[in-house]
Amino acid sequence: MKLSAADFLPQTPTGHYRIDSDLGMWIEEYRGSVGLADLKAMLSCVVSDPCWRAGYHGLIDFSWAQVEMTANEVLRLALIMKQERNRSKGWLVFVAPNSTAFGMVRMLSYWSRNTDRIKIFNTRGEADRWLKQTSSSFRKTGYREMGGVLLNAV
């Protein structure tokens, strides 16, 4: 098992992440009140981790968090996510257990122009099952990138 920088960092009060190179994904988990500064800091940590790859899938779990962001803050986060160095080409799967988190993720997907690669689930179990099916499809068929578009995506 390959270790990422996250394996050596202390957990923060609002969240932590880990990268699983074998599965080709990273997982972010949040607790408590989460705002723009928390999400920006996490994004910066993840994409600067030497184990992170733009083709990995991401699972962002707000199951134990209260997302507290204005529409302007969601737009600011979306603009950061659109930058090439921060842009994931894999699926972004969110666990949004309440309407506030769900609405924030929907705005984020639209403004970051990721609507074709974002899935939102109410529970972690649903998200895990979907990712397992999708990841196994990618491993079987592979995928190719063409101009930022995934081909052979399920």
Helices and strands as residue ranges (DSSP letters): G 5-8, E 15-20, E 25-34, H 36-48, E 57-67, H 71-82, G 84-86, E 92-95, H 99-111, G 115-117, E 118-121, H 124-141, E 144-146, E 149-151
